Amino acid sequence: MERSFLPNVALKKIIEKKCVSQTKLAVAAGMRMDTLSRIVNSKRSLYADEVVPLCEALGIPINELFIDCTENN
């Protein structure tokens, strides 16, 4: 099985697990809702300068976005 370290996929799983609305997360991270939606739906890459605000808003360590997305967590 090929491993996937896609932060977009991990972000989507974390948002679902924490039951956080994308709107509230976007506001807390200081980004536009449509931008977050494109990131979560893998239609746009997650840029380096967006990682810290998103992780802080979610209350997670940065490395959580870069765990193996193929693992069953």
C-alpha positions, 0 to 999 in steps of 0.5 A, a space after each residue: 500500500 502506498 503511503 499518503 502524507 497529504 496535510 489536506 487529507 489529515 486536516 479534513 479528518 481532524 476537522 471531522 473528528 473534532 466536529 468543527 465547522 469550516 466557517 468557525 475554523 476559517 475565522 479562527 485561523 484568519 482565512 477566507 472560508 472558500 480558501 479553507 474549503 478548497 484546501 480541505 477538499 484537496 482542490 488547493 495546496 495548504 501553504 506553509 504560512 497557513 499551517 500554524 494558524 490552522 493548527 493553533 485554531 484546532 489546538 493540535 501540534 503541527 506534526 498531526 497534519 503530516 502523519 501517515 494518512 493511510 493509517 487507521 487512526 
